Amino acid sequence: MLESDESSTTDPDSENKILLEPYEYIRTIPGKQIRPKLIKAFNFWFNIPDDKLVVIGDLVEMLHNASLLIDDIQDNSKLRRGSPVAHSIYGVPLTINAANYVYFLAMQKALTLKHPDVTQIFVEQMLELHHGQGMEIWWRDNFVSPSESEYRQMVIRKCGGLFNLGVRLMQLFAPVEIRNTYNFDRLCQLLSLLFQIRDDYCNLISEEYTNNKSYCEDLTEGKFSFPILHAVNTRETDTRIIHILKQRTQDVELKRYCVQLLHEFGSIEYTRQTCDDLAKQVYDEIDVLGGNNYLENIIQNLMEIFRQDGDDEVENGHDDDDDIEDDDTFVNDQIDDDDIDDQQTQSEENNINHKKMTTTTTNGKYHT
């Protein structure tokens, strides 16, 4: 078989560098690395080998950054982590291709774990992620306000997709007594809900969020975030918020008026109380699973924004789903591999003394 001149001279590494420029761009913009921190925190329970931990952490971060490339296009975002979004620099077609390319590079990396269940877990969780993302887009584009229950199920799928991917892959390599005794589904669900609802809150309240993205970007997007759906569903006869949402406005004064309405309707306070309740449930679940100071530290740090927000105004907030890590400076110091190793024996002893968890279903039914 004859080979073309091109096939013999092409440099795959050079081509990959070109194709992955949008991904490398977003990857090198400083973020807060919350997912690697969470994976390290979960490894306090699992105690999997370092080589497996590195692979799982890398592939989850690859998927996360790739999903942000797509998310910014779908949301018509202008900024990501305070910098222009990738598609505004490299164009939409190349950015989409780069994101999809990285999805499969992540799968390729997952296969190096050499476990028969890896592919099934990877596919299942990516399907969950895209199902949740798709429903959120459908509600936005069709101006359908979901119920709170529907919203929660969407978040468990969308935000929980990567949470569960990392945790389920780690479980494959955990000691058999951990795999057979403990169910981490509920904890992952609660973390997903807390992270996303907190992010919805920050989008409307946080000044730093404004600096890193734009003021109340969710309103410009027309997104049915948690405070918005609460206001729309509890004030059905007052159509001001839904009409503002439909305009996809960039008018700052109009968006400020909308936030004022959300305060008046009690939607901001309800969101704050919901996050507080979710955090308490997370702490309870951590206790059931034998305790985990590292994960508790992460949650305490995330909840700091609500302690700063006693008068309905926040001086320090956070960026998008991946940017909630801004307050985690001390977590960088606290979640240390050596520290986790020192306490691993105690964790294993605690785990033996706790009851078996019951499985909770993550699949919800949507009524559209």
SEBAKOL-615562 format. One record per residue (C-alpha): residue number from 1; residue in one letter; x negated, z, y negated. Coordinates in steps of 0.02 Angstrom, whole numbers. Each point is the difference from the previous one (the first is absolute). Example, Ala and Ser with C-alpha at 12.3 -4.5 7.8 and 13.67 -1.06 7.14 Angstrom:
<rs>
<r seq="1" type="a" X="-615" Z="390" Y="225"/>
<r seq="2" type="s" X="-69" Z="-33" Y="-172"/>
</rs>
This chain:
<rs>
<r seq="1" type="m" X="0" Z="0" Y="0"/>
<r seq="2" type="l" X="-69" Z="-50" Y="-169"/>
<r seq="3" type="e" X="-15" Z="134" Y="-134"/>
<r seq="4" type="s" X="22" Z="-42" Y="-183"/>
<r seq="5" type="d" X="-139" Z="31" Y="-123"/>
<r seq="6" type="e" X="110" Z="130" Y="-85"/>
<r seq="7" type="s" X="19" Z="105" Y="158"/>
<r seq="8" type="s" X="-187" Z="10" Y="22"/>
<r seq="9" type="t" X="-43" Z="47" Y="-179"/>
<r seq="10" type="t" X="142" Z="114" Y="-53"/>
<r seq="11" type="d" X="-50" Z="180" Y="-32"/>
<r seq="12" type="p" X="143" Z="111" Y="63"/>
<r seq="13" type="d" X="-65" Z="150" Y="-96"/>
<r seq="14" type="s" X="-2" Z="-100" Y="-161"/>
<r seq="15" type="e" X="177" Z="-61" Y="29"/>
<r seq="16" type="n" X="62" Z="174" Y="41"/>
<r seq="17" type="k" X="-74" Z="64" Y="-161"/>
<r seq="18" type="i" X="101" Z="-130" Y="-96"/>
<r seq="19" type="l" X="160" Z="29" Y="97"/>
<r seq="20" type="l" X="-8" Z="189" Y="-16"/>
<r seq="21" type="e" X="-42" Z="11" Y="-185"/>
<r seq="22" type="p" X="174" Z="67" Y="-48"/>
<r seq="23" type="y" X="-14" Z="134" Y="134"/>
<r seq="24" type="e" X="-178" Z="48" Y="-48"/>
<r seq="25" type="y" X="57" Z="10" Y="-181"/>
<r seq="26" type="i" X="136" Z="128" Y="34"/>
<r seq="27" type="r" X="-108" Z="92" Y="126"/>
<r seq="28" type="t" X="-138" Z="30" Y="-127"/>
<r seq="29" type="i" X="115" Z="63" Y="-137"/>
<r seq="30" type="p" X="-18" Z="190" Y="10"/>
<r seq="31" type="g" X="145" Z="81" Y="91"/>
<r seq="32" type="k" X="22" Z="175" Y="68"/>
<r seq="33" type="q" X="-15" Z="-30" Y="187"/>
<r seq="34" type="i" X="149" Z="107" Y="50"/>
<r seq="35" type="r" X="20" Z="-83" Y="169"/>
<r seq="36" type="p" X="-178" Z="33" Y="60"/>
<r seq="37" type="k" X="24" Z="180" Y="-57"/>
<r seq="38" type="l" X="162" Z="13" Y="97"/>
<r seq="39" type="i" X="-81" Z="-72" Y="155"/>
<r seq="40" type="k" X="-140" Z="127" Y="-12"/>
<r seq="41" type="a" X="129" Z="138" Y="-24"/>
<r seq="42" type="f" X="98" Z="-56" Y="153"/>
<r seq="43" type="n" X="-161" Z="-4" Y="100"/>
<r seq="44" type="f" X="-5" Z="189" Y="-20"/>
<r seq="45" type="w" X="134" Z="-5" Y="135"/>
<r seq="46" type="f" X="-55" Z="-152" Y="100"/>
<r seq="47" type="n" X="-190" Z="20" Y="1"/>
<r seq="48" type="i" X="-28" Z="-180" Y="52"/>
<r seq="49" type="p" X="-176" Z="-76" Y="12"/>
<r seq="50" type="d" X="-81" Z="-49" Y="-164"/>
<r seq="51" type="d" X="-16" Z="-184" Y="46"/>
<r seq="52" type="k" X="188" Z="-12" Y="33"/>
<r seq="53" type="l" X="40" Z="95" Y="-159"/>
<r seq="54" type="v" X="-103" Z="-120" Y="-106"/>
<r seq="55" type="v" X="83" Z="-154" Y="74"/>
<r seq="56" type="i" X="176" Z="70" Y="-23"/>
<r seq="57" type="g" X="-38" Z="55" Y="-178"/>
<r seq="58" type="d" X="-72" Z="-170" Y="-44"/>
<r seq="59" type="l" X="142" Z="-103" Y="71"/>
<r seq="60" type="v" X="134" Z="108" Y="-83"/>
<r seq="61" type="e" X="-87" Z="-19" Y="-168"/>
<r seq="62" type="m" X="-16" Z="-188" Y="28"/>
<r seq="63" type="l" X="186" Z="-14" Y="33"/>
<r seq="64" type="h" X="41" Z="109" Y="-148"/>
<r seq="65" type="n" X="-101" Z="-102" Y="-125"/>
<r seq="66" type="a" X="64" Z="-164" Y="72"/>
<r seq="67" type="s" X="179" Z="61" Y="-16"/>
<r seq="68" type="l" X="-32" Z="43" Y="-183"/>
<r seq="69" type="l" X="-50" Z="-180" Y="-34"/>
<r seq="70" type="i" X="170" Z="-57" Y="65"/>
<r seq="71" type="d" X="93" Z="144" Y="-82"/>
<r seq="72" type="d" X="-67" Z="-44" Y="-172"/>
<r seq="73" type="i" X="61" Z="-179" Y="20"/>
<r seq="74" type="q" X="171" Z="55" Y="61"/>
<r seq="75" type="d" X="18" Z="123" Y="-143"/>
<r seq="76" type="n" X="-73" Z="-116" Y="-133"/>
<r seq="77" type="s" X="-121" Z="139" Y="-47"/>
<r seq="78" type="k" X="-127" Z="-20" Y="-139"/>
<r seq="79" type="l" X="-122" Z="140" Y="37"/>
<r seq="80" type="r" X="-66" Z="86" Y="155"/>
<r seq="81" type="r" X="-107" Z="157" Y="-21"/>
<r seq="82" type="g" X="-18" Z="-42" Y="-183"/>
<r seq="83" type="s" X="-68" Z="-176" Y="32"/>
<r seq="84" type="p" X="86" Z="-171" Y="3"/>
<r seq="85" type="v" X="86" Z="-35" Y="165"/>
<r seq="86" type="a" X="-95" Z="-114" Y="118"/>
<r seq="87" type="h" X="121" Z="-146" Y="-5"/>
<r seq="88" type="s" X="-14" Z="-10" Y="-190"/>
<r seq="89" type="i" X="-185" Z="-39" Y="26"/>
<r seq="90" type="y" X="-6" Z="-97" Y="164"/>
<r seq="91" type="g" X="175" Z="-74" Y="1"/>
<r seq="92" type="v" X="148" Z="36" Y="113"/>
<r seq="93" type="p" X="-41" Z="-119" Y="145"/>
<r seq="94" type="l" X="-178" Z="61" Y="30"/>
<r seq="95" type="t" X="53" Z="182" Y="-20"/>
<r seq="96" type="i" X="139" Z="-17" Y="128"/>
<r seq="97" type="n" X="-118" Z="-86" Y="121"/>
<r seq="98" type="a" X="-132" Z="134" Y="-24"/>
<r seq="99" type="a" X="126" Z="138" Y="36"/>
<r seq="100" type="n" X="62" Z="-85" Y="157"/>
<r seq="101" type="y" X="-178" Z="-34" Y="55"/>
<r seq="102" type="v" X="-43" Z="184" Y="-16"/>
<r seq="103" type="y" X="153" Z="49" Y="103"/>
<r seq="104" type="f" X="-75" Z="-95" Y="146"/>
<r seq="105" type="l" X="-176" Z="61" Y="-34"/>
<r seq="106" type="a" X="72" Z="175" Y="13"/>
<r seq="107" type="m" X="80" Z="-44" Y="166"/>
<r seq="108" type="q" X="-166" Z="-70" Y="59"/>
<r seq="109" type="k" X="-82" Z="164" Y="-47"/>
<r seq="110" type="a" X="138" Z="97" Y="90"/>
<r seq="111" type="l" X="-39" Z="-94" Y="161"/>
<r seq="112" type="t" X="-176" Z="72" Y="-3"/>
<r seq="113" type="l" X="79" Z="168" Y="41"/>
<r seq="114" type="k" X="22" Z="-72" Y="176"/>
<r seq="115" type="h" X="162" Z="88" Y="46"/>
<r seq="116" type="p" X="147" Z="-93" Y="82"/>
<r seq="117" type="d" X="128" Z="75" Y="-120"/>
<r seq="118" type="v" X="-86" Z="-48" Y="-163"/>
<r seq="119" type="t" X="84" Z="-170" Y="-22"/>
<r seq="120" type="q" X="175" Z="67" Y="31"/>
<r seq="121" type="i" X="-24" Z="142" Y="-124"/>
<r seq="122" type="f" X="-74" Z="-117" Y="-130"/>
<r seq="123" type="v" X="143" Z="-124" Y="13"/>
<r seq="124" type="e" X="136" Z="133" Y="2"/>
<r seq="125" type="q" X="-62" Z="86" Y="-156"/>
<r seq="126" type="m" X="-29" Z="-161" Y="-97"/>
<r seq="127" type="l" X="178" Z="-52" Y="43"/>
<r seq="128" type="e" X="62" Z="167" Y="-66"/>
<r seq="129" type="l" X="-99" Z="-21" Y="-161"/>
<r seq="130" type="h" X="68" Z="-174" Y="-33"/>
<r seq="131" type="h" X="178" Z="50" Y="47"/>
<r seq="132" type="g" X="-3" Z="140" Y="-128"/>
<r seq="133" type="q" X="-82" Z="-107" Y="-133"/>
<r seq="134" type="g" X="125" Z="-138" Y="30"/>
<r seq="135" type="m" X="150" Z="115" Y="-21"/>
<r seq="136" type="e" X="-68" Z="68" Y="-163"/>
<r seq="137" type="i" X="-23" Z="-177" Y="-66"/>
<r seq="138" type="w" X="174" Z="-51" Y="59"/>
<r seq="139" type="w" X="82" Z="146" Y="-91"/>
<r seq="140" type="r" X="-97" Z="-41" Y="-158"/>
<r seq="141" type="d" X="33" Z="-186" Y="0"/>
<r seq="142" type="n" X="185" Z="18" Y="43"/>
<r seq="143" type="f" X="31" Z="150" Y="-115"/>
<r seq="144" type="v" X="64" Z="106" Y="143"/>
<r seq="145" type="s" X="-29" Z="186" Y="-18"/>
<r seq="146" type="p" X="-37" Z="78" Y="169"/>
<r seq="147" type="s" X="64" Z="170" Y="50"/>
<r seq="148" type="e" X="-127" Z="140" Y="4"/>
<r seq="149" type="s" X="4" Z="-4" Y="190"/>
<r seq="150" type="e" X="-36" Z="-188" Y="2"/>
<r seq="151" type="y" X="-139" Z="25" Y="-126"/>
<r seq="152" type="r" X="-81" Z="134" Y="106"/>
<r seq="153" type="q" X="5" Z="-110" Y="154"/>
<r seq="154" type="m" X="-79" Z="-141" Y="-100"/>
<r seq="155" type="v" X="-141" Z="113" Y="-58"/>
<r seq="156" type="i" X="-33" Z="66" Y="176"/>
<r seq="157" type="r" X="-25" Z="-180" Y="53"/>
<r seq="158" type="k" X="-92" Z="-68" Y="-151"/>
<r seq="159" type="c" X="-114" Z="145" Y="-45"/>
<r seq="160" type="g" X="-1" Z="72" Y="175"/>
<r seq="161" type="g" X="-57" Z="-163" Y="77"/>
<r seq="162" type="l" X="-184" Z="31" Y="-35"/>
<r seq="163" type="f" X="13" Z="189" Y="17"/>
<r seq="164" type="n" X="67" Z="-18" Y="175"/>
<r seq="165" type="l" X="-122" Z="-139" Y="42"/>
<r seq="166" type="g" X="-149" Z="111" Y="-36"/>
<r seq="167" type="v" X="73" Z="153" Y="86"/>
<r seq="168" type="r" X="59" Z="-93" Y="155"/>
<r seq="169" type="l" X="-169" Z="-84" Y="21"/>
<r seq="170" type="m" X="-87" Z="167" Y="-17"/>
<r seq="171" type="q" X="114" Z="76" Y="131"/>
<r seq="172" type="l" X="-61" Z="-128" Y="126"/>
<r seq="173" type="f" X="-171" Z="82" Y="-3"/>
<r seq="174" type="a" X="52" Z="182" Y="-22"/>
<r seq="175" type="p" X="-18" Z="128" Y="141"/>
<r seq="176" type="v" X="138" Z="-17" Y="128"/>
<r seq="177" type="e" X="73" Z="171" Y="-40"/>
<r seq="178" type="i" X="27" Z="-55" Y="-180"/>
<r seq="179" type="r" X="77" Z="-167" Y="47"/>
<r seq="180" type="n" X="120" Z="77" Y="125"/>
<r seq="181" type="t" X="51" Z="152" Y="-102"/>
<r seq="182" type="y" X="20" Z="-45" Y="-182"/>
<r seq="183" type="n" X="109" Z="-125" Y="-91"/>
<r seq="184" type="f" X="-58" Z="-45" Y="-175"/>
<r seq="185" type="d" X="144" Z="-118" Y="-41"/>
<r seq="186" type="r" X="94" Z="122" Y="-111"/>
<r seq="187" type="l" X="-156" Z="47" Y="-98"/>
<r seq="188" type="c" X="-38" Z="-184" Y="-32"/>
<r seq="189" type="q" X="180" Z="-28" Y="-56"/>
<r seq="190" type="l" X="-6" Z="147" Y="-120"/>
<r seq="191" type="l" X="-168" Z="-54" Y="-72"/>
<r seq="192" type="s" X="65" Z="-177" Y="-26"/>
<r seq="193" type="l" X="153" Z="63" Y="-93"/>
<r seq="194" type="l" X="-99" Z="122" Y="-106"/>
<r seq="195" type="f" X="-130" Z="-130" Y="-50"/>
<r seq="196" type="q" X="126" Z="-135" Y="-45"/>
<r seq="197" type="i" X="127" Z="108" Y="-92"/>
<r seq="198" type="r" X="-140" Z="83" Y="-95"/>
<r seq="199" type="d" X="-65" Z="-172" Y="-46"/>
<r seq="200" type="d" X="173" Z="-50" Y="-62"/>
<r seq="201" type="y" X="1" Z="155" Y="-108"/>
<r seq="202" type="c" X="-174" Z="-36" Y="-71"/>
<r seq="203" type="n" X="45" Z="-179" Y="-41"/>
<r seq="204" type="l" X="132" Z="60" Y="-123"/>
<r seq="205" type="i" X="-86" Z="155" Y="-66"/>
<r seq="206" type="s" X="-188" Z="-15" Y="13"/>
<r seq="207" type="e" X="-107" Z="-48" Y="-149"/>
<r seq="208" type="e" X="-148" Z="-42" Y="110"/>
<r seq="209" type="y" X="110" Z="-112" Y="105"/>
<r seq="210" type="t" X="39" Z="-92" Y="-161"/>
<r seq="211" type="n" X="-186" Z="-23" Y="-33"/>
<r seq="212" type="n" X="-34" Z="-63" Y="176"/>
<r seq="213" type="k" X="150" Z="-114" Y="13"/>
<r seq="214" type="s" X="133" Z="-11" Y="-136"/>
<r seq="215" type="y" X="131" Z="114" Y="-74"/>
<r seq="216" type="c" X="141" Z="27" Y="125"/>
<r seq="217" type="e" X="-48" Z="-154" Y="99"/>
<r seq="218" type="d" X="137" Z="34" Y="128"/>
<r seq="219" type="l" X="130" Z="-33" Y="-136"/>
<r seq="220" type="t" X="-79" Z="-168" Y="-43"/>
<r seq="221" type="e" X="-4" Z="-42" Y="184"/>
<r seq="222" type="g" X="184" Z="46" Y="19"/>
<r seq="223" type="k" X="-42" Z="117" Y="143"/>
<r seq="224" type="f" X="125" Z="124" Y="71"/>
<r seq="225" type="s" X="-122" Z="145" Y="2"/>
<r seq="226" type="f" X="56" Z="174" Y="50"/>
<r seq="227" type="p" X="48" Z="63" Y="-175"/>
<r seq="228" type="i" X="88" Z="-164" Y="-39"/>
<r seq="229" type="l" X="105" Z="-4" Y="158"/>
<r seq="230" type="h" X="49" Z="182" Y="-28"/>
<r seq="231" type="a" X="60" Z="-39" Y="-175"/>
<r seq="232" type="v" X="91" Z="-159" Y="50"/>
<r seq="233" type="n" X="83" Z="78" Y="152"/>
<r seq="234" type="t" X="53" Z="162" Y="-84"/>
<r seq="235" type="r" X="57" Z="-78" Y="-166"/>
<r seq="236" type="e" X="97" Z="-149" Y="65"/>
<r seq="237" type="t" X="108" Z="-13" Y="-157"/>
<r seq="238" type="d" X="-151" Z="-2" Y="-116"/>
<r seq="239" type="t" X="-78" Z="-173" Y="13"/>
<r seq="240" type="r" X="-137" Z="16" Y="-130"/>
<r seq="241" type="i" X="-143" Z="25" Y="122"/>
<r seq="242" type="i" X="52" Z="-139" Y="119"/>
<r seq="243" type="h" X="15" Z="-120" Y="-148"/>
<r seq="244" type="i" X="-173" Z="48" Y="-63"/>
<r seq="245" type="l" X="-69" Z="-25" Y="175"/>
<r seq="246" type="k" X="76" Z="-174" Y="12"/>
<r seq="247" type="q" X="-90" Z="-55" Y="-159"/>
<r seq="248" type="r" X="-174" Z="28" Y="75"/>
<r seq="249" type="t" X="-44" Z="54" Y="-175"/>
<r seq="250" type="q" X="-174" Z="21" Y="-74"/>
<r seq="251" type="d" X="72" Z="83" Y="-155"/>
<r seq="252" type="v" X="-86" Z="170" Y="-7"/>
<r seq="253" type="e" X="134" Z="80" Y="-108"/>
<r seq="254" type="l" X="138" Z="-56" Y="118"/>
<r seq="255" type="k" X="-99" Z="69" Y="147"/>
<r seq="256" type="r" X="-22" Z="165" Y="-91"/>
<r seq="257" type="y" X="187" Z="6" Y="-26"/>
<r seq="258" type="c" X="26" Z="-29" Y="186"/>
<r seq="259" type="v" X="-117" Z="144" Y="42"/>
<r seq="260" type="q" X="96" Z="108" Y="-123"/>
<r seq="261" type="l" X="160" Z="-42" Y="94"/>
<r seq="262" type="l" X="-83" Z="45" Y="165"/>
<r seq="263" type="h" X="-43" Z="170" Y="-73"/>
<r seq="264" type="e" X="178" Z="24" Y="-64"/>
<r seq="265" type="f" X="76" Z="-50" Y="166"/>
<r seq="266" type="g" X="-110" Z="125" Y="92"/>
<r seq="267" type="s" X="-86" Z="-137" Y="100"/>
<r seq="268" type="i" X="-177" Z="48" Y="-52"/>
<r seq="269" type="e" X="30" Z="182" Y="44"/>
<r seq="270" type="y" X="81" Z="-50" Y="165"/>
<r seq="271" type="t" X="-153" Z="-104" Y="42"/>
<r seq="272" type="r" X="-115" Z="145" Y="-41"/>
<r seq="273" type="q" X="102" Z="118" Y="108"/>
<r seq="274" type="t" X="2" Z="-125" Y="142"/>
<r seq="275" type="c" X="-190" Z="-11" Y="-3"/>
<r seq="276" type="d" X="-12" Z="189" Y="-1"/>
<r seq="277" type="d" X="115" Z="11" Y="151"/>
<r seq="278" type="l" X="-99" Z="-135" Y="92"/>
<r seq="279" type="a" X="-163" Z="91" Y="-34"/>
<r seq="280" type="k" X="72" Z="160" Y="73"/>
<r seq="281" type="q" X="54" Z="-95" Y="155"/>
<r seq="282" type="v" X="-174" Z="-74" Y="16"/>
<r seq="283" type="y" X="-78" Z="174" Y="-7"/>
<r seq="284" type="d" X="123" Z="61" Y="133"/>
<r seq="285" type="e" X="-42" Z="-147" Y="112"/>
<r seq="286" type="i" X="-185" Z="30" Y="-21"/>
<r seq="287" type="d" X="27" Z="180" Y="56"/>
<r seq="288" type="v" X="97" Z="-57" Y="153"/>
<r seq="289" type="l" X="-147" Z="-112" Y="46"/>
<r seq="290" type="g" X="-125" Z="142" Y="-10"/>
<r seq="291" type="g" X="-52" Z="-6" Y="-182"/>
<r seq="292" type="n" X="-114" Z="-117" Y="-98"/>
<r seq="293" type="n" X="-80" Z="63" Y="-160"/>
<r seq="294" type="y" X="-67" Z="-172" Y="-45"/>
<r seq="295" type="l" X="170" Z="-83" Y="3"/>
<r seq="296" type="e" X="77" Z="147" Y="-94"/>
<r seq="297" type="n" X="-132" Z="-21" Y="-136"/>
<r seq="298" type="i" X="47" Z="-183" Y="-21"/>
<r seq="299" type="i" X="184" Z="44" Y="-18"/>
<r seq="300" type="q" X="-35" Z="141" Y="-123"/>
<r seq="301" type="n" X="-100" Z="-120" Y="-106"/>
<r seq="302" type="l" X="137" Z="-130" Y="2"/>
<r seq="303" type="m" X="129" Z="128" Y="-54"/>
<r seq="304" type="e" X="-105" Z="53" Y="-149"/>
<r seq="305" type="i" X="84" Z="-132" Y="-106"/>
<r seq="306" type="f" X="165" Z="94" Y="10"/>
<r seq="307" type="r" X="-81" Z="162" Y="-56"/>
<r seq="308" type="q" X="-70" Z="-95" Y="-149"/>
<r seq="309" type="d" X="172" Z="-69" Y="-39"/>
<r seq="310" type="g" X="94" Z="155" Y="-50"/>
<r seq="311" type="d" X="75" Z="-80" Y="-155"/>
<r seq="312" type="d" X="48" Z="-169" Y="71"/>
<r seq="313" type="e" X="-159" Z="-80" Y="-66"/>
<r seq="314" type="v" X="-157" Z="-30" Y="104"/>
<r seq="315" type="e" X="-172" Z="-6" Y="-74"/>
<r seq="316" type="n" X="-87" Z="-53" Y="160"/>
<r seq="317" type="g" X="79" Z="-113" Y="130"/>
<r seq="318" type="h" X="-43" Z="-127" Y="131"/>
<r seq="319" type="d" X="0" Z="-184" Y="39"/>
<r seq="320" type="d" X="89" Z="-91" Y="138"/>
<r seq="321" type="d" X="17" Z="39" Y="184"/>
<r seq="322" type="d" X="-188" Z="-8" Y="21"/>
<r seq="323" type="d" X="-35" Z="89" Y="-164"/>
<r seq="324" type="i" X="79" Z="168" Y="35"/>
<r seq="325" type="e" X="-173" Z="61" Y="44"/>
<r seq="326" type="d" X="-56" Z="27" Y="-180"/>
<r seq="327" type="d" X="13" Z="189" Y="10"/>
<r seq="328" type="d" X="-97" Z="7" Y="163"/>
<r seq="329" type="t" X="-171" Z="36" Y="-74"/>
<r seq="330" type="f" X="-15" Z="164" Y="91"/>
<r seq="331" type="v" X="63" Z="-80" Y="159"/>
<r seq="332" type="n" X="-156" Z="-109" Y="-1"/>
<r seq="333" type="d" X="-98" Z="162" Y="7"/>
<r seq="334" type="q" X="115" Z="91" Y="121"/>
<r seq="335" type="i" X="28" Z="-132" Y="133"/>
<r seq="336" type="d" X="-173" Z="-4" Y="72"/>
<r seq="337" type="d" X="-40" Z="-58" Y="175"/>
<r seq="338" type="d" X="-111" Z="151" Y="35"/>
<r seq="339" type="d" X="134" Z="121" Y="-61"/>
<r seq="340" type="i" X="129" Z="-82" Y="112"/>
<r seq="341" type="d" X="-118" Z="11" Y="148"/>
<r seq="342" type="d" X="-29" Z="185" Y="-34"/>
<r seq="343" type="q" X="185" Z="37" Y="9"/>
<r seq="344" type="q" X="48" Z="-121" Y="139"/>
<r seq="345" type="t" X="-14" Z="129" Y="138"/>
<r seq="346" type="q" X="120" Z="117" Y="-89"/>
<r seq="347" type="s" X="121" Z="-145" Y="-27"/>
<r seq="348" type="e" X="1" Z="-40" Y="185"/>
<r seq="349" type="e" X="35" Z="181" Y="43"/>
<r seq="350" type="n" X="144" Z="6" Y="-123"/>
<r seq="351" type="n" X="74" Z="-161" Y="67"/>
<r seq="352" type="i" X="17" Z="71" Y="175"/>
<r seq="353" type="n" X="111" Z="140" Y="-64"/>
<r seq="354" type="h" X="131" Z="-105" Y="-87"/>
<r seq="355" type="k" X="158" Z="-76" Y="68"/>
<r seq="356" type="k" X="26" Z="-182" Y="43"/>
<r seq="357" type="m" X="76" Z="-105" Y="-137"/>
<r seq="358" type="t" X="154" Z="-105" Y="28"/>
<r seq="359" type="t" X="-5" Z="-185" Y="-42"/>
<r seq="360" type="t" X="91" Z="-53" Y="-158"/>
<r seq="361" type="t" X="64" Z="-176" Y="-20"/>
<r seq="362" type="t" X="-73" Z="-103" Y="-142"/>
<r seq="363" type="n" X="119" Z="-147" Y="12"/>
<r seq="364" type="g" X="144" Z="-5" Y="-122"/>
<r seq="365" type="k" X="150" Z="-113" Y="-18"/>
<r seq="366" type="y" X="25" Z="-90" Y="-163"/>
<r seq="367" type="h" X="171" Z="-42" Y="-70"/>
<r seq="368" type="t" X="-22" Z="-147" Y="-114"/>
</rs>
